Amino acid sequence: MIFCMALLLASGTGMADDVIPLEYKHKKDTGKEFEIPVDVDIDRSLLGIHFRERVKDVNVSVSGPDGVVYNEWFTTPAARSVQVDLSPCQDGRYEILFFDADGNEAEGSFLKEED
């Protein structure tokens, strides 16, 4: 069994060309809908997570052929970008899920291919 540990890299700016589309859901029946302000892209084995504005208590989980390879809670006072290095992980289909305490979710999938 090969263990994959994704590494969080220093914050960056800008987005790669391969944008990952996200589907938004709202779990609580409050009558209002709120999108988690995030964009995601993949550039080779670097997964870019770009919070467009301040967020509070948003969980990010990435899973693939190796199981869960990244799981982190974010609270940011302003826009912030982080990169997750997936190069130690297997190639294949990955899922990314964002959720917050208000029941908002955003999810998407992407294909990690050999560099």
Buried (B, 14 or more C-beta within 10 A) or exposed (E): EEEBEBEEEEEBEEBBEEBBEBEBEBEEEEEEEEBBBBBBBBEBBBBBBBBEEEBEEBBBBBBBBBEEBBEBEBEBEEEBBBBBBBEBBBBEEBEBBBBBEBEBBBBBBBEBEEE
